Amino acid sequence: MNAFSRRGACPALSAPMQTGDGLLVRLNPVAGGISPKSLIGLGESALRHGNGIMEVTARGSLQIRGLTADSARLLATEVDALGIAVRSGVPVEIGPLAGIDPQEIADPRPLAERIRVAIEEAGLTARLGPKVSVVVDGGGQLTMDAVTADVRLKAVKTKGATLWSLSIAGDARSAKPLATVDEDAARDIAVAALRMVAEKGREAHTRDLSERQLASLAGWHSFTPLSVLPDISPSRGEIGSSRAGSPLSALEIGESRDDKAISPLEGEMSGRTERGARERQPAGSPIGLFNLGNTHALGIGLPFGSMPAQSLIDLAVQAANLRAIEIRLAPGRALLFLGLSAPSSLQTSAATLGFVTDPTDPRIRIAACPGTPACASGRIATRAIAETIAKQSSGLIDASLTLHVSGCAKGCAHPGAAALTLVGDENGAGLVVDGTAKALPAAYRPGYDAARGIAGILAALRAQRHQGETAAACLARLGAAGIAELYRRN
């Protein structure tokens, strides 16, 4: 726990990351969920050792903020005492209802575990960068479609058989399809792709693989079923195949030709530091009630992915009183409560505490980092601005529009481009149109008045939006210069 991870790395429990409000750690329970009692214990630890802020990220990880080097060690000890085993290594992620959703095509847990084991056996964990990830999606009510990954596997039914559709570098919309194969081949191809990435170095992702390498992966299963992982090594520089003449035999792992690159992974809509999930709300929102057959799961969201630890403690106490048996972390900055005797009662309590209980709540469509006064790097009160914008934007911000409020140019809450970005700097609250927090703002207002500038843009959106037109399309018609002028003058 002596070495802190750099920004952009994954701040695991054993490697906290330095941020503007102290150290941050991220927890991913091995079991996929925790008991209400464990969440209460984590909240109490966050109050004792951090700044009392807890987050659920866009990928469904739990974060605790505001730690010091000493308190991070104490927190780790208390997590162990609570009996919460946390996952390490290359993330191989599954949906929050995996194994319990009657609508899922296949239980993704066995394949995910086989991939985790194969990654470890291949010695890839230390050779891959901290942001390399795999998604194994069994389908169902809550898919992983909005979560980006280097390798994606999704269950499909073909002529009564369950196969796995494998794609590379992106989310469900942007990833490049490779093949549809059985479970054995899916594991082997996924790990082979990661070995190719490892040969390119710790900064590489599957988006950096050449078209020729991708073609080899796509055609691999057509030649021979693989019972063992291929030999991909610097000395061989190729994928071994048991058949002579296979197009796999001559492919270079470290190719650097000018092949057409795959689109880069998108930025994140998470709890400040985690890349890989898009701003848009997934088609299957994690907020609401989900039928699990004989019981239900209730999804409750954290506004902007963040809540005071005491509020989470209060919610977990209510859940325990209603006989909740498990709380699962869900992509989209939400918690799923399982086994409740009266879901509507917890939903009411959550709304009173300030949680998101409505999937149309505009707060789920706004990315906002802690900002001032929570973060030393922040120049504007991001959460206050975001809350004000949310109250003003009912029905105006739809899934087509991304809105990012960043305390500084680092853009931790959403590193990717957004339709509208407010960013704090020495000049106040700058507006970036269709860009990132690092871009040069087109207009400025004082930080305390930034929400009023956005209100002017939203008023124009309300007045000029055509029937059936998305918010993003209307903004595109208004144009960057026009939007900047609306922000300045109102």
N, C-alpha and C positions, 0 to 999 in steps of 0.2 A: 504494500500500500504506500510505499515511499515515492514511487514514480507516478506522476500524474500523466494522463493521456493528453495528447495534443488535441486542439480543436479539429473536428472532423473525424476523430476516432470515436470508438464506442465506449462511453464512460461506464464500464461494468463495475460491479461492486468491488472487485479487486483492483480496479484502475480508474479512480474518480477523475473527472475532467474539470479543469479550471475554467470557470465562467466569470462573468462580471459580478455575480452575487455569491461567490465562493465556489466550492467544489460541488459537482453534480455526480450522482451515481444512477445507474439504470438497472432495474431488476426484471428478469424474465423467469418466472417460476417454471421449473422443469415439469411440474404436474399440469401446467396450463392455467390453473386457477388456485385460489387460496380461500381459506375459510373466513367468515366475518371476524372471528376472533383474531386471526392473523393480520387482517387489514387494520383492525383496531390497534394491534401491537405495532405495526409499521407506522401508523399515524402518530402514535405516542413517541416512537423513536425519532420521527421527523421533527416533532416539537422539541424534543430534548436536545437533539444534535444538529439540526439544520435551522433554516429560517422559517420552518412551518409551512412551506409550499410543497405540494405534491402534484405530480402531473401524470397523465396517461397520454402517450404519444400516438401519432397517426398509425404506427405499426402495432400498437397495443402493448407497449412496454410501460412499466411504472418507473417514474423518476422522483428522486428526492433531492432537493436543492439546498444551497446555503450551508454546506458542510465545511469543516476545516480538516486538516490532515489528521488531527487527533480524533475529532468527532466522527470522521469517516470510519476509522478503525473500530470505534465503539459501536457504530451502527452495524458494521459487518458482524460483530460479535453477537449483537442482539438479533439480527436476522437469522443467524445460525441457531440461537436459542429458541426462536419461534418455530424452528423445524422447517423453514422455507428453503428448499434446494433451488438454487438459481442456475440457469443454463449458461454455458460458456461455449467458446468455439464458434465456427461458422454458423450463422443463423439459418436454420431450416424451419421455416414458419408454416403453420397450419391455421385454419380458421378457428374462431372462438367457439363454435358449436361442433367442432370435429368429434365424431364418434357418438354424438347424442342427438343429431338432427335427423329426423325420419325422412327428410326430403333430400339429403345428400346422396350423390351418386355412389360414392365409395368412401369408406373411412380412410382418411389420408395418413393416419398415425403410423401404421406399419411401414409404409413406404418412406415416410419422413425419417423414421428411426433407422431404417436400412441405409439411407443416404448419409445420415449423421455418422453411423459406424464406419461406412466406407470412406468418408472424408478423413476421419481420424486414422484409419488403417493406412491410408495413402499418405499420411504425414502432411496434409495440405493446410491445416489450420495456421501454422506459423508462416506459411509462404503466401497466404492470401491477405489482401488488405482488409481493414476492419469493416468496410462497407459492403463487401461481397456477401450476397445472400441468395437463398433458395426459397421458393414458395411451393408448397404442395397443397393443392386446393381440391377438396372432395366435392365441391359444389354445395347446393342447398340454399337455405334462406340467407345466410351471410357468407358471401364468397370473398375471396381475396383479390377481386378484380382490380381494385384501385391501388393496390400495393405493388410497387415496382420491385423487381428482383433481377439478378443476373441470370438465373435459371428458373423458369416457371413450369410446373407440371399441374395439369388439371384433368380430373377424371371425366371420361366420356363413355357413353354406352354405344357400342357398335355391334349390331346383330346379336344382342343379348349378352355380349361379353363386355367386361370393364377394361378399358384401355386408358392410357395416359397421354394426353396431348402435351408435347414439350415445345417450349418457345424460349427465346433468348432476349434479354436486355430490354426491360420495360414493364409496363402494366398490361392488363388484358387487352387494351386497345393498341398499344404501341409496340409490344414485343413481337419479335420476328418468329413465325412458326417454323419448326424444324421437322417434327415427325410425330406420329401417333403410334405408340408402341405398348408392349406389355410391361408389367411391373419390373421385371428383371432388366429389360433393355432400358427402361426409363432411369433406373438407378445408375446403370453403367454409363449411359450417355451424359447424364447430369454430372457425374464425377469426372468423366473425361473432359467435359467442357471446363470444369474448374481447374483441372490439371493444366490445360492449355493456358488459362488465365495466369496460373501460378508461374508458368515459364516466362511470362512477360513482366513479372515483378509485382510488388505489393501495391503499386498505384493502378494496376490494370483491372479492367472489368470485361465481361463478355462483349460489351460494345466495341472493344478493341480487337476482337478476333477478326481475321480476314474472311472474305467471302469464301475463299477456298477451304479454310478451316471449318466454317459453318456447313459448307456443303458436305464435308467429310462426316460431320456429326449427323447431318440429316440422312445421309445414305448408309450410315453404319449398320443399322438394324437389318437392312436388306440383304446383307451378305452372309452373316453368320450370327447365331445367337451367342451372346457373350456370357460366359460363366465366371470369368475373372476380369478384373480391370486391365485395360491395356497398359503396355509399357510405354510411358511417355517420359522421356528423360533427355537432359541436355545432350547426352552423348549420341542418342539415337535420333532425336529431333523429328520423330514421326510417330504415328499411331501404328502399333503392331496389329496385323490381321492374320488370321489363320489361312487365308486364301491368297495365293499368288495372284497378282493382277488387280487386287482390290484397289480402288482409288484412294484408300486410306494409307496405303503403304508409302506414298511419297510426299505426304504433306508435312510441311515444316511447322513446328509449333511456334516458333518465334518469328513468324513472318512479319515483315513491316512494309509490304507492298502497298501501293495506293489503292487498295480495294475500297469499294464503297463502304463507308462506315455505317454502323447501326446508330440510330438516334441515341444520344446520351440519356442516362437515367435522369428522371425528373427530380426536382427538389422535393422538400417534405412539407407536410402540414402537421407538424408534430409538436411535441413539447420542447421546442427550441433547438435541438441539436441533431435530430435524427433524420437523415435523408431517406428518400425512397417512397413516399406516399404523396399522391397528388392532392391539390387543393379541392378539386371537385368532390362532391359527396357521392359515395358509391350508390349504385342503383338500389342495393339492399342496405338501407341505413341501419346502424347498430342500435338505434334508439327506438324503443317501443316494445311490444309484447310479441314473443315468438312461441309458436305451438311446438312442443316437443313430444306430443303424443299424450301421455298421461299427466304431463305437467307443462309448465311454461318457463321461459326465460324472460326477464325484464331488463331491457337495455336503457341505461341512464348515462347521459353524456356530461363531460366536464367542459364548461365554457372556456374556449380557447385552450382546452387541454389541461387546465390548471385549476386547483381549488386549495383553500386553506386546509391543512391537515385536520384541524378540528371539525370541519364540515364533513370530511370523509369519515372521521371517527363517529360522528353523530349518525351519519347514514348507515354505517356498518352496524351500529348498535340497534337501530331500527330494524335492519335486515335480520339480525340475529333474533330479535324478539318475534319476528314473523317467520321464524324457522327456516331461513335461507341456509342451504347446505354448502354452497360454493359461490364464489365470485370470480368470474373470468374477465380478463383484460381483452378488450376488443379493438381492432383497427378502427380508426375514426374517433379516437379519444373517448372511449366509452367503457363502462363496466356492465357486465351481464350478471344478474342475480338469479341463481337457480334454486328451485324448491320452495319458493315463497308460498305461504298459506293465503296471503291476500296481496297480490301484486299492486292493485290500485292504491292500497294504503301507503305502500312504499313510494309509489310514483308521486302521490300528493306530498309526502314528507320531503322528497327530493326537490320538488319544485319550490317548496317553501325555503329550503336551504340554498337555493340559487342554482341547482343543477339543471341541465337541459333534459327535458322530458318530452319535447315535441320535435319530431324529425324535420319540421319546417322552420325551426328556430334559426333566425339569421346569424346567431353567434357561431354556429357550426361552419359557416362559410367564410369566416374571417380568421386569418392567422395573425396572432399578436404575441410577441415575446413579453417577458416580464416588464421591461422598460424601467423608467424611474418610478418610485425610489428604490425598487427592488434590486436593480442591476446597476453597478457602477459604470458600465459602458453606455447605458441608456441616456439619451438626450431629451426624450419626450415621454409623457405618461401614457404608454401604449394601451394599457388595459382600460383606462378611463376613456380614452379616445374611441377604442373599439366598442365599448359598451354603449357609448352615446350613438355611434354610427348604427349599431344593431337596433337600437330603439327607433331610429329614424327611417330604417330601411325595410320595414315590413312589406313583403311582396315585391321588392325591387331587386334584391340580390338573389339571382337564381343560380343553378348549378353551372351555368356557362361562365360565370364571372368570378374571378379571383381577386380578393382584397387582402392586402398584407400591411400590417402596421408594425414597423420595425423601429426599435429604440436607437439603433445605429446602423452603419453601413454593412455590418457583418451579416445581417439578414438571417439570424439563426432560426427563426420560426418558419421561414419559407425561402430556402436558398434559390429556388427557381424563379423564373419570370412570373409576374402577376399582371393582371389587367390594370390594376391600380395599386401602387405602393406608396405609403407614407413612410418617410425615413427621417429620423432626427439627426441633425448635425448642428454645427455652430451657428447656422443661419436660421434655425427653427425647424419646422416640419416641412420637408420638401416632398413634392409629388412627382413620382416617376410613373409614366404611362407606358404600359406594356414592356416592362423591364424588371430588373432586380433591384434590391436595396443598394447595390454597389454602383448603379448607373447614376449619371448626372441628372438631378431633378430638373423638371421643366418649369416649376413654379414653387413659391414658398409662402407660408403663413406662419405666424407665431404658433408654437406648439399647443398652447392653451386654446387656440382658435381653430385647430386643424379639422375638428369634426364639422364645424360650420362650413368649411370649404368643401368637404365631401358632400354635405347636405345640398350645396348648390348643384353639384354634379348629379346627385340623385334626383333633385327637382327637375332638372332638364331631362333626365332619363324618364321620369314619370310623364312629362309633358310630350315628349317626342317619340316615345316607343310605339311602334306599330303593333297592331293586334297579331299575336303569334310570334312576335320578334323576341329573341333572347336579349338579355341585358348586354351581353358581350357584343352582339351584332349592332345594337343601338349605339354603344360606345364607339364602335368602329366607324359608324356613320358620322358621329360627332367629330371624330378626328382628334389626334393628339394635341394640336394647337388649341382647338376649341375647348377641350377638356381642361387644359392648363389655364386658360383664361377664366373658365367657370370657377375653378378652384381659387384663383387670385382675387376675383372681384366680389365675391359674395361675402 
